[in-house]
Amino acid sequence: MSEKQAADQKLEELFEKEMNLNKEVEDSNNKLKISLEAQSNLESQISELSTELSSIIENRDRVNTENTELKTKVEAFDGLSGEEITMLRLNVEEKEKEIQDITQNLDETKF
């Protein structure tokens, strides 16, 4: 084999190595892109869940405040008729149910 043929063969081998390395780099880049997309999706989902959690906590706190106010009103109206007291108690029970629902939703949302 002449020197030129040997050089051509070496050049061809180097070219194949370069092509293989380029393919490996491309594959690696594709995997990184997929990982970055997945990470971005997870960050977006975490942000949405955080917003939802904040909303649930605000709702729970609002209902707790309303419930406390209603309980205070019930206690303050000892002179009311039985029917009026029953209506107030039903209102309080309704708010307590809302609190339970919100708390359950909050518990289900936690990680």
Number of C-alpha atoms within 10 A of each C-alpha: 6 7 8 9 10 11 12 12 12 12 12 12 12 12 12 12 12 12 12 12 12 12 12 12 12 12 12 12 12 12 12 12 12 12 12 12 12 12 12 12 12 12 12 12 12 12 12 12 15 14 12 14 17 13 13 17 16 13 16 20 14 13 19 16 13 15 20 15 13 18 16 11 15 19 11 10 12 10 9 11 9 10 9 13 17 13 12 17 16 12 16 20 15 13 19 17 13 17 19 14 13 19 16 11 15 17 11 9 13 9 5
